[in-house]
């Protein structure tokens, strides 16, 4: 945990000294940042684990005050990452950041938001124990996200459990809950790296 915190803050300091940030790194080479567009294109994927992430922003009216955008992090829905066709993905967590790249909040999404393969919290928490974005590009952003997952692992675990509680009735997950367009973010928590 201490090493993860040092890596997260160290990377932010390094980027700042270069006039960069995590959002700036994934937007590198683009002429214009466009709402709803995913960056990088295609998604950043670790070739070994098939964990993936992308960054995007919603319209200003749908963002937190001072939020620039957020990273969505996914894990393969199947343990067999070498299956044909490649496995679909399940949403692990999203990380909102400000324009300087400082994390603001963590949040989960309802199934319909990312069109994911739904997995219950327990299955996702098992994946959380060994994050695997190491070889996705840009690699510095992938490593930074990996360390954030370690640093905030217990918070992410609590958010996944809260997500499932919000989507169940009498302990039973209802398919209609997963498709409820009124419920976009089942659980969220503001965070500070300090």
C-alpha positions, 0 to 999 in steps of 0.5 A: 500500500505504501509503495502504491501510494508512493508510485501514484504520487511520484508519477503525478509529480513527474508528469507535473514537472513535464507539464503532463497528467494522466489525461494529457498522456492518453490525449497525446496526439489528438487535435481536440478533446471531444466529449463521449469519445474514448481515449486512447483509440482503440482502448488501452489493453494489456496484451497478456491479461486483457485488462483494459481501460479508456478515458472519456468525459461526459457533458459538463452538466453530467460531471462533478464540479472540476471533473475533467473526465474519468477512466473506466477499467475493465477485466475479462469476463472469463478467466480464459483470456485466450479464448476465441473470440476474445472474452467480453469484459466486466467493468471493475471501477471508474476513476474521475480526475480533474484537469491536473489528473488528480483523482476525485472519486471512484464509482461503479456503473450499472450494467447497461452503462458500459454494456458489460458482462455482469459479474457479482461483487465477489467475483470482481473482488477476486480480480481486484486482488491482482490488478493487471494493466502493466503492459497497456499503453501508454504504460505510465498511465497503465502503471499509475492506474494499477497502483491506484487500484492497489492503493484504494483496493478496500474502497473499491471492494466496498463500492462493488459490494454497495453496487450489488446491494443497490441492485438487489431486492431481498438479496436477489439481483433483478435483470430489470435493475441492471437495465434501469436507465434511471440508475447510472451510478450505483455507488461512488465515493470521493477520494484524495490521494493525500 
